[in-house]
Amino acid sequence: MLSEVARLTASSVDFGTTLRSIAALLRRRYGYRMVSVFVVRGDRLTLRAGDGVPAGLPDLGLDTGLMGAAVRSRRAVFAADVRDDPRYVPALPDVLAEIAVPVIVGDEVWGVVNVEDDRLGMLTAEDTDLISTISQQVAVAALNVRLLDRVGRQARQADALRRIAADISGNLDLDAVLRDLIDHGTAFFGADRAGVFLLGPNRQTTALVSRGLSQAYLDAVRDFPMPSLGATVVAERKPAFAVDYRNDARGASIRHAVIQEGFDTVAMAPLLGDDEVIGVLALYHDRPRPYDDEELEAFAALAAQASVAIRNAQNYAQMATWAAQLQSIQLLGARLSRLTSVKEIGHAIAAELNRLIDYHNVRVYRVEGETVEPVAWRGQIGEYLEETEEQLRLKVGQGITGWVAQHGIAQNLPDAARDPRARAIPGTEDDLPESLLVAPMTYEDRVIGVIVLSKLGLNQFRDDHLRLLVIYASLAAQAMANADATGRLRAQSETLERQVRSQGELLRITESILTTLDARAVLDQVTDRLAAVVGYDNIAIELIDRATGRLRPFSARGVHADEYLKEWEPDEITALVIRHGEAQLVEDELADPRVAQFESTGPVAGSLIVAPLRGRDGVTGVLTLERLGTEDRFTEEEFELVKLFAAHASIALQNADVYQAVEIRAQTDGLTGLKNHATFQEMLVRAVTRGDPFSLIMLDLDEFKGYNDAHGHQAGDRLLRAIAEALVRAGRESDQVFRYGGDEFTLILPATDAHGAQAVARKAASAIEETSRRVARGTRSQHVVTASIGVATYPDDGTDRESIVLAADRACFVAKRGGRAGIATADDGRALAGEFTLTAPTPVDEVAPAGRASGEGRRRGTPAGSAPKA
């Protein structure tokens, strides 16, 4: 079942179809009345998929019902009889039992897997475990769907922002820029109305362009009165939104106008230019429309691009006399906006800026932290031709270039050598007659680069040259910021794509380990296959010994595998993981005192991931991955993958433990703990198939009925358990002891001849009698139980399963007929061969707690026309 669910969740079909298939599979396999999957939407639970679900099933509140309780507690809720559970809310008639298990994705409850049935006893704790495991697999699939959606959304946002940036930054007509901004803003965020409010010289707000807004509303918000969302955005200089704005405290001053206008949600972003707020971009939604962090970031990016475009358009309008030059700026800026890397932008500036201004040398710098890093440079005459990157590199505040990077103020130096801030480039003349123009590339009030133009001679540049360079530098800043944003989005997309690929590989590995029901095989697969998801130099699995509580090595791979396989006292980081059950990422082992180094290697640089392996009762072990060296440390992304993988491995180990427990229960007699009759038949077939000699002992208790009648069935049960323990002690380590019937036992003795079997039979008879006497003394009983024993040897006394059992059975019958505590061989029983038939053993429940014996245990073989002796 788990394998099939894993296959469904790993498939690429629609997620709703996957959920419906899982619900149908569960209902078909286990006969549940209804299986459904609900998702959390706000304060409601909404049906997402199901099978056996009636039409028109309404949403449920998170504060009601068993499903609401599961969401609130973040734990599975099981009501064996819903009539006794006051939290139950009827959804189907005649429902008597219900299981609700939350589906937890990351740190939030995504939804609930719900099972209902109309039969008492149909749903059990084992069903709860099954549904809990399946809910974890649904959670993994939901996380993958969320990641895929996020990748797609970010890719679309990045593409749309690039188109918008190219669109609005390529237009210097203010009205056209604002109209385009309205078009793009409403389309990008699905707004119903929009407005661009610009601040005039007296700080009065004017809506230059609006759509869907009444004049009455525009008049009411003209000056962004306090309190209002517009005033908040201007003061805090960051985007904000308000759902149900009419009732939001931030809109109290214009509440009447908002009610009259009739919209629900407003989102606003400041337009920044020249280190001040120049306006606000506002989007309005008629229905509730919350914005998440990614959307606010995209909104801020749109506003930032719009800010540059608006300021450029305003400057263009103010500088009509510079039309020809500004046309060149526009062409060069458009060229820059199409470039996607800082290096490309720097070389384009160095190659094309001389179309605007005549100079001898150009240098383009990028500010990275405290370093002013040269990106591109080009000299046209001898004094500038030999400059190198090392010569040009500066610190912020160093020289005139570093000063502009620090203060963001453009400079026109007619005699650069005489300026006290200037610094001669190493290898050049200190008093070289030179003029400089230095302009910062500023984006969102932050200097991200500097453009330096130099020309031999004094007073070579005018102030209008500086103005042109400042305008061009603003376009270059926008282009660089766009390139940065594009690079970040590309990197994020690549990271998410890697995560999705890794998640896919993880799902494939998970499907494999979840179908493995042997714990050792699961752990071997973990060490062998995790390398496909996360590279490592060492991997180790250590398990907690249930008897001693100590951590013991289980397996290890890698360059230090031998060290990991040595027993050791857990270091502080491992003890922390075991104690709290939380994985730990150590980026630098040498810098973390919690990490113990191997004595044989001494201190070794590397990074470490230690993740817990969890069982149903807590942490059962740890998974440790180590990557050596300092160049390729584990990342947060890899850390999350290992945590997820460890969780999957924990589920697989729990499944294997459950399977092993079920398998042991199926092979074991519930009263005595010995292997049962079915297991005896299976082991006997194996022994015969191998063909190696062995002996078989059949043992039937004498006078057990009398003991049972005299002391009661509980005492009889205790005696059977004591006899079972005595038989195990009487046998050899290689011997196998079985409860064959109610008061009947068998022993298979590997590689044992008739003489050796009789010796074991005598020890068994003595052990039973001694045990019975010891128990009798404790209960002051006069009843002493002994045993009649038959012995047969393969292949001398039988060449197949039936004949060897029949031989031992006849011998046991002869011993029984001869009196108490007898031992007979197959030779003794051959006289009955013609009249003896093999029948079924006494059922276990005739002496076990479920049924209790009403008479002495009957022999399995019975002579024709006779009855067994008591």
C-alpha angles and dihedrals in degrees: 000000000000090000091053092048090049089052091050094048091047093053122101097231124117111296093232090054089050092053092048090049091051091049092049092046092052093047093046094045098045104023096237116172093231136001119189141166118214125189127212113246111175107303094341138081112225126193110252101172140338151150124236089016115145119237118264097025104173128228116269128222119242089233095060140061132016091289090056089050090051091052094047095046094037087222137103115273120206124185110185088186113019090196087073095048115081091197093067117112114193116241099159129029119256095014110158105169134034140181122196119184122181119232105221118198113185106317098335137075106248096184147305135272106216130193124184132181138179096218126084113232092020091106118055140170088268088060088051090053090049094048090046091054091047091049088056090053090048088051091055091049091047090051091052091050089050092050092049091049090049093050091050093046094049092047090051091046092049092049093046093048091050090052092046092048091051090046102049097031090055093059123074098180104106097212091048091048091052093046090049089047090053091047094048095041096051092043095045096049100027093243122170095209138014145182140187113215116194125193116234128210091278091048091251114146121237126185100221094176128017138161127204095357123122122232089240091059093045090052091050094054098035096114098028094241120212123289102031135117090246091056090048092051092048092049097045095036093218136098121271138171137201127205114205088015093183089068097037116111090222090065099044095117094057100031094122092052091048091052091049092049092052104216124132109203132035128187122191134186127187120243107220129197135158091003093303140088109263097176149320133261111214129191123190130202123195090209129046108285117172118194121222124214094266091052092048089051090050089047090052090049091051091049091048091052089045091049092057092045092049094047091047090051091049092050090047091053091049093050103051089144090065094056097129093048093045089051088059090047090052092051093047092045092051088050090052093047090059092056118093106198135057091232092055092048092050093051091046090054092048091049101043110027091088087073086074104032133021113234142146099226138020129193126186117199134188120209111225112175107301094344127090100208121196111235102174137354136176131187125197102190135042101269091061104036099087100051116134134200092248091053092051099046113110144174122243106270094023116120124339091299091053090045092055090046088054100043103027094223120134117233136204109197113187091185109024095180091063096051109102091216093057121104123198115235109248110265095026133099115278095217099038109154100242141151122214138199113193121183129176122229100224126189123177092347092307127110106231097168147354133228116207124191120187133184130183113249135041127287093010096146133058129211091253087059088056091049090052091049091049090053092047091046089055090054090046089050090052090048092049091046090050089049089050091049091046091049092048092047090046090049091047091048091048090048091050091045089052089049091051091048090047090046089052091050089045091053091051091051090044091053088054097048093041089059091051111092098184114090094211091050090050092053092045089054090049092057094041101044106033088082087072089065104031125017117229142169095213133021127180138175120204124184131202112244104233092209098050103019090230124135111245129187114251106173141342140186131190144052094315098035092127091057093049090052093059117097112250143161108266113256121234096269093051092045089051091054092049093045098048102024091229125127119241131211117204109191095185117027093189092055095047114080091196091072118085117213124217113259092222094056102032119208110349124184117234147106128264140205119195115184129179123241106216131206129186091275099043138279113000099175147330136260113213126193123183130190114192126219133031103263101071110033124171113275130217087251091056090044090056091048093051091049090051091046091049089052090052091047089050090054090049091050091049089050090050091048091050091048092048091048091050091047091050091048090050091053098042134079107238097219105044102023090232122129110274135238095270091052090048091056091048094049091046091053089051092050092050092045091053089053095214116138117263139156131234126212121199113195127188120184118236122221093002092134091056091051091047092049093046099046105023134251097283090058089046089053091051090051092050090052092049091049091049090054091047092052091052090051092046093053127074124257091260095048120101120216123202137181099233100180142338098309096356128104136184134200127201110206112196118216091002126137127208094271093051091045092054090052090054089045091055091049090049092049091048092047092051094049093045091048092048092050092048091051090044091055090052092052096035088238127159092206115102116185118212132173139242109218134198123194129199132170129215126258096003096062100027137005100203139033097269097046096047091049090047091050093051091043093053090049091051090050091051090051090049093049092048093061138268126333094012129155119206133179131221088258089059091053099048091088087070094049094108097047103033123094128185115239135172119293121253105282114254093233091060088076101013123091094265095064112000124211121277094183143014114299110271121230117246095227116057128187113237112265095009137093126224117263121245 
